[in-house]
Amino acid sequence: MTGTQHFNRRRFVASLAALLPYHALAAAEKGRTKIRDVRVMILQGPDRNYTLVRIDTDAGVFGIGEGYGSPGVGVKEQVLALKPLLVGRDPLEIDALYTSVLAARTDGSAHNLMRAVSGVEMALWDLAGKILGVPATTLLGGKFRDRVRVYNHAAPRDMLDPASCREWARKVKADPSGFTAHKFGFAHTDPASDKARDRSNRVLTTTELNRIRRGYENCRAAIGFDHDIMVHCHWEYDVRTAIQLAEAVEPIRPLWLEDPMIPDYSESWKRLVASSRVPICTGENLARRQGFKDFLLNQALDIAHPDLRNTGGLLETKRIADLAEVFGVPMANHNTGSLVCTMITIQWAAAVRDYIACETVLGRGGWMDQVLVLPGPPIRGGFIELPNKPGLALELNPDVVKAHLAPGEVWWG
């Protein structure tokens, strides 16, 4: 083993230490409350659904979390399958429940039910904060910020049309939510063909690369440099094409290039990061520390981008952030969840030292912004203020939720 490998291993192990503030606060209350029930209901949004999780206790206190909804399959059934492992247990033993019960006993693999486990774990943190009378951020070690930046998916109708880009910029700057960061992709078409590009083809032609470059340059010219642009991919390119794509969008100085290659680690990610002057962001489909380990140890990403619903919840993702900080890698969040998951992620993000922004599908002023009882619109000036209430500060608006339950669902059925 080389000296560098030994040093990296020592740093890796040191980053996995337990979080002392939580254990100190919880010591006096452990054993006094038991989990009585686990319930699930599905909220139907305009584009996808959302899996809300509730854990009840014998003390009448409950916690709420959110597992992955669509395009996930069977998450509700998976959460309910975990119920026998939880009933009768102390809800404050979050790490022990996650490590020894939920993650370790789901068919012998922590990955099999991770989207369900994550939702349960979040609900446990909400419950713990209520029992102990402090915000979940305090239990995670304390807050580094009072508000968290969020980004949306606002995009021009036609990136190749400068007038369309100017129209987009006017709308973006007039948006009452005040977003200043926008993530969007590009049309997969080649003007040499009347059909959309073959999705199985993992390369971009010179013509397509030039169109992409011109499209994003039009966007930058319209919006200026006081807004950030993220270039969005969906794991579709080989390493050579990903390098070319990074070169094509470099002139607009994007905040990052997201998910250009397959989700799992390979040496190609290391090659891409070394070749690109555009920051490379990935991680939404990775689970647990194990999923991020090789990316971080090999400096194969510039920005880690976990989704709390995939990684294992708040504590496991905090450990990922702690490990990332050792290697100088900042965090951001993938989040296509409801307002529930968004507010949970904001609590987590506030407890992370080196943080950029959180994705959201909210801020449009419709009913999805009203799923929780809040003092006003959830997003103001492109940020979400950190609530100062026990747990995760999740008070569902029953009228809104009941009106938008998925077919066949009932209120905490």
C-alpha positions in Angstrom: 0.0 0.0 0.0 1.4 3.4 -1.0 1.6 6.3 1.4 -1.2 8.1 -0.5 -3.5 5.1 -0.3 -2.8 4.8 3.4 -3.6 8.5 3.9 -6.8 8.3 1.9 -7.9 5.2 3.9 -7.3 7.0 7.2 -9.2 10.0 6.0 -12.1 7.8 4.8 -12.4 6.0 8.1 -12.2 9.3 10.1 -15.1 10.8 8.2 -17.5 8.0 9.2 -17.5 8.9 12.9 -20.9 9.1 14.7 -22.6 12.5 15.1 -22.2 13.4 18.8 -24.8 16.1 19.1 -27.7 13.7 18.4 -26.4 11.0 20.8 -26.0 13.6 23.6 -29.5 15.0 23.2 -31.2 11.6 22.8 -29.6 9.8 25.8 -32.2 10.9 28.3 -35.2 10.1 26.2 -34.2 6.7 24.8 -36.4 3.8 25.7 -39.4 6.0 26.6 -41.2 5.8 23.3 -42.0 2.9 21.0 -43.1 2.8 17.4 -46.7 1.8 17.1 -47.5 2.0 13.4 -46.1 2.8 9.9 -48.5 4.3 7.3 -48.2 5.4 3.7 -50.2 7.4 1.3 -49.5 8.4 -2.3 -49.9 12.0 -3.5 -50.6 12.5 -7.2 -48.9 15.4 -8.8 -49.2 16.7 -12.4 -46.2 14.7 -13.7 -45.5 12.0 -11.1 -46.6 10.8 -7.7 -45.1 11.1 -4.3 -44.8 8.5 -1.5 -45.5 10.0 1.9 -44.5 8.0 5.0 -45.7 8.4 8.6 -44.4 6.7 11.7 -46.7 6.7 14.8 -45.6 6.1 18.4 -47.3 5.0 21.6 -46.8 8.5 22.9 -49.0 10.0 20.2 -46.1 11.7 18.4 -45.6 11.0 14.8 -43.0 11.7 12.1 -43.3 12.2 8.4 -40.9 11.4 5.5 -41.0 10.9 1.8 -39.9 7.8 -0.2 -39.4 7.8 -3.9 -42.6 8.1 -6.0 -42.8 7.5 -9.7 -40.9 6.6 -11.7 -40.2 4.2 -8.7 -42.3 1.1 -8.6 -43.7 -0.6 -5.5 -42.2 1.8 -3.0 -45.4 1.9 -0.9 -45.5 -1.9 -0.7 -41.9 -1.9 0.3 -42.4 0.6 3.1 -45.3 -1.5 4.5 -43.1 -4.6 4.3 -40.7 -2.9 6.7 -43.4 -2.2 9.3 -42.9 -5.5 11.2 -39.2 -4.6 11.6 -40.1 -1.3 13.2 -43.1 -1.8 15.5 -42.1 -1.9 19.1 -38.7 -0.4 18.5 -37.3 2.9 20.0 -37.6 5.6 17.3 -34.6 7.4 18.6 -32.2 4.6 17.7 -32.1 5.8 14.1 -28.6 4.7 13.2 -29.1 1.2 14.8 -32.5 0.8 13.0 -31.1 1.9 9.7 -27.9 -0.1 9.9 -28.9 -3.3 11.7 -32.6 -3.5 10.9 -33.7 -1.7 7.7 -30.6 -1.8 5.5 -29.2 -5.1 6.7 -32.3 -7.2 6.7 -34.0 -6.4 3.4 -33.3 -9.6 1.5 -29.7 -9.5 2.6 -28.9 -6.3 0.6 -29.2 -2.7 1.7 -29.9 -1.7 -1.9 -33.0 -3.7 -2.5 -35.4 -1.5 -0.7 -33.4 1.7 -0.4 -36.1 4.0 -1.7 -38.4 2.8 1.0 -35.8 2.7 3.7 -34.9 6.3 2.9 -38.5 7.5 3.4 -38.7 5.7 6.7 -35.4 7.1 7.9 -36.5 10.6 7.2 -39.7 10.1 9.2 -37.6 8.9 12.1 -35.6 12.2 12.1 -38.8 14.2 12.1 -40.0 12.1 15.0 -36.7 12.4 16.9 -36.8 16.2 16.6 -40.3 16.4 17.9 -39.5 14.1 20.8 -36.4 16.1 21.7 -37.9 19.5 20.9 -35.2 20.6 18.4 -35.0 21.0 14.6 -33.6 18.0 12.7 -30.7 20.3 11.6 -29.6 20.6 15.2 -29.6 16.8 15.6 -27.4 16.6 12.4 -24.8 18.8 14.0 -26.1 22.3 13.6 -26.8 24.7 10.7 -24.3 26.5 8.5 -26.9 28.7 6.8 -30.4 30.1 7.5 -31.6 29.6 3.9 -30.8 27.3 1.0 -30.6 28.1 -2.6 -32.9 26.2 -5.0 -32.9 25.7 -8.8 -35.6 25.0 -11.2 -36.0 23.6 -14.8 -37.1 26.7 -16.6 -35.9 26.5 -20.3 -36.5 28.4 -23.5 -39.0 27.0 -26.0 -36.4 27.0 -28.7 -32.7 27.4 -27.6 -31.7 28.0 -31.3 -34.0 31.0 -31.6 -32.5 34.1 -29.9 -36.0 35.7 -29.6 -37.3 32.6 -27.8 -34.3 32.8 -25.4 -35.0 36.5 -24.7 -38.6 35.7 -24.0 -37.5 33.0 -21.6 -35.1 35.4 -19.9 -37.9 37.9 -19.3 -40.2 35.3 -17.8 -37.4 33.9 -15.6 -36.5 37.4 -14.2 -40.2 38.2 -13.6 -40.8 34.9 -11.7 -42.1 35.7 -8.2 -40.1 32.8 -6.8 -36.9 34.6 -7.9 -35.0 31.6 -9.2 -31.4 32.5 -10.3 -30.3 29.0 -11.3 -31.8 26.8 -14.0 -31.1 23.3 -15.2 -32.2 22.1 -18.6 -31.1 19.9 -21.5 -31.4 20.1 -25.2 -33.3 18.5 -28.0 -31.8 15.2 -29.3 -32.3 15.9 -33.0 -30.1 16.3 -36.0 -31.3 18.6 -38.8 -29.8 16.1 -41.3 -32.6 13.8 -40.3 -36.4 14.1 -40.0 -36.4 11.8 -37.0 -35.2 12.2 -33.5 -31.7 10.9 -32.8 -31.5 7.2 -32.0 -31.5 7.0 -28.2 -29.3 4.0 -28.3 -26.6 5.9 -30.1 -24.2 7.3 -27.5 -22.4 9.8 -29.7 -23.2 13.3 -30.8 -22.4 14.4 -34.4 -20.4 17.5 -35.1 -23.7 19.2 -36.3 -25.4 18.3 -33.0 -22.5 19.6 -30.9 -22.5 22.9 -32.8 -26.3 23.2 -32.3 -25.9 22.6 -28.6 -23.1 25.1 -28.3 -25.2 27.8 -30.2 -28.3 27.0 -28.1 -26.6 27.5 -24.8 -24.8 30.6 -26.0 -28.1 32.1 -27.0 -29.4 31.3 -23.5 -26.4 32.9 -21.8 -26.6 36.0 -24.1 -30.3 36.4 -23.1 -30.0 35.8 -19.3 -26.6 37.3 -18.6 -24.2 36.1 -16.0 -26.3 36.9 -12.9 -28.1 33.6 -13.4 -26.6 30.2 -13.3 -27.2 27.6 -16.0 -26.7 23.8 -15.5 -26.5 21.5 -18.5 -28.7 18.5 -18.0 -28.0 15.0 -19.4 -29.5 11.6 -18.6 -26.5 9.2 -18.5 -26.6 8.7 -22.3 -23.1 9.4 -23.6 -19.8 7.6 -23.9 -16.7 9.2 -22.4 -15.4 10.7 -25.7 -18.7 12.3 -26.4 -19.0 13.6 -22.8 -15.7 15.3 -23.2 -16.8 16.9 -26.5 -20.0 18.0 -24.9 -18.1 19.7 -22.0 -16.0 21.5 -24.5 -19.1 22.6 -26.5 -20.8 24.2 -23.4 -17.7 25.6 -21.8 -18.0 29.1 -23.2 -21.2 29.8 -21.2 -19.5 28.8 -17.9 -22.2 26.5 -16.7 -22.5 25.8 -13.0 -22.1 22.1 -13.9 -22.6 19.4 -16.5 -24.9 16.8 -15.0 -25.0 13.0 -15.6 -23.4 12.7 -19.0 -22.3 9.1 -18.6 -23.7 5.9 -17.0 -24.5 6.2 -13.3 -22.0 3.7 -11.8 -18.3 4.5 -11.3 -15.7 3.6 -13.9 -12.3 5.0 -14.8 -14.0 6.9 -17.6 -15.5 9.3 -15.0 -12.0 10.1 -13.8 -10.9 10.7 -17.4 -13.8 13.0 -18.0 -13.2 15.1 -14.9 -9.5 15.4 -15.7 -10.3 16.5 -19.3 -13.2 18.9 -18.6 -13.0 22.6 -17.6 -16.7 22.4 -16.8 -17.5 21.0 -13.3 -18.9 17.5 -13.6 -21.9 16.7 -11.3 -23.4 13.3 -10.7 -24.8 11.0 -8.0 -28.7 11.1 -8.0 -28.9 7.3 -8.7 -26.2 6.3 -6.2 -27.0 4.6 -2.9 -25.2 4.9 0.4 -21.5 5.8 1.0 -20.6 2.7 -1.0 -22.0 4.2 -4.1 -20.0 7.5 -3.8 -16.8 6.0 -2.4 -14.9 5.3 -5.7 -16.0 8.6 -7.2 -14.6 10.5 -4.2 -11.4 8.4 -3.7 -10.6 8.7 -7.4 -11.6 12.4 -7.8 -14.1 11.3 -10.5 -16.7 14.1 -9.9 -16.5 17.8 -9.1 -19.9 18.1 -7.4 -21.7 15.3 -5.5 -25.5 15.3 -6.3 -27.3 12.8 -4.1 -31.1 12.4 -3.8 -32.0 11.7 -0.1 -34.7 9.3 -1.3 -32.1 7.1 -3.0 -29.0 7.4 -0.7 -30.5 6.2 2.6 -31.9 9.3 4.1 -30.5 12.1 6.2 -27.7 10.5 8.3 -26.3 8.3 5.5 -26.2 11.3 3.1 -24.6 13.5 5.8 -21.9 10.9 6.0 -21.5 11.1 2.3 -21.1 14.9 2.6 -18.6 14.6 5.4 -16.6 12.2 3.2 -16.9 14.5 0.2 -15.5 17.4 2.3 -12.4 15.5 3.0 -11.7 15.5 -0.7 -12.8 19.1 -1.3 -16.0 18.1 -3.2 -19.1 20.3 -2.6 -22.6 19.0 -2.4 -25.8 19.8 -4.2 -29.1 17.8 -4.3 -31.2 16.1 -6.9 -34.8 16.5 -5.7 -37.9 15.8 -7.8 -39.9 15.2 -4.7 -42.9 17.0 -3.3 -42.8 20.0 -0.9 -42.4 17.5 1.9 -39.1 16.1 0.4 -38.0 19.5 -0.5 -38.3 20.9 3.0 -36.6 17.7 4.4 -33.7 18.3 1.9 -33.4 21.9 3.0 -33.0 20.9 6.6 -30.2 18.5 5.5 -28.5 21.0 3.3 -28.4 23.6 6.0 -26.3 21.1 8.1 -23.7 20.7 5.2 -20.7 23.0 5.2 -19.9 23.1 1.5 -23.2 23.3 -0.3 -24.4 24.8 -3.6 -28.1 24.3 -4.4 -31.1 22.0 -4.2 -33.3 21.0 -7.2 -37.0 21.6 -7.0 -40.1 21.1 -9.1 -42.0 23.7 -7.0 -42.3 27.4 -7.0 -45.0 27.7 -9.7 -47.6 29.1 -7.3 -50.0 26.1 -7.7 -51.4 23.6 -5.2 -48.1 21.7 -5.0 -46.6 24.8 -3.1 -49.5 24.4 -0.6 -49.0 20.8 0.5 -47.5 22.1 3.8 -48.8 24.8 6.1 -46.2 27.6 5.7 -46.3 31.3 6.6 -46.0 32.2 2.9 -44.7 31.0 -0.5 -42.0 28.4 0.1 -39.5 29.9 -2.3 -38.5 33.6 -2.2 -35.7 35.2 -4.0 -34.5 31.8 -5.2 -34.1 30.5 -1.6 -36.0 28.6 1.0 -35.7 29.8 4.5 -34.9 27.2 7.1 -37.8 26.7 9.6 -37.1 26.8 13.3 -39.5 24.2 14.6 -38.9 20.8 16.1 -38.2 17.9 13.8 -38.5 18.6 10.1 -41.3 21.2 10.5 -43.7 19.3 8.3 -47.4 20.2 8.9 -49.4 18.8 6.1 -52.3 20.8 4.7 -55.0 18.1 4.9 -57.4 19.9 2.5 -54.8 20.1 -0.3 -53.4 16.6 0.3 -56.8 15.0 0.3 -57.8 16.8 -2.9 -54.8 15.4 -4.7 -54.4 11.8 -3.5 -53.7 9.2 -6.1 -56.6 7.1 -7.2 -57.6 4.6 -4.5 -55.6 6.3 -1.8 -57.1 7.6 1.5 -55.8 10.0 4.1 -53.1 8.0 5.9 -54.9 4.8 5.0 
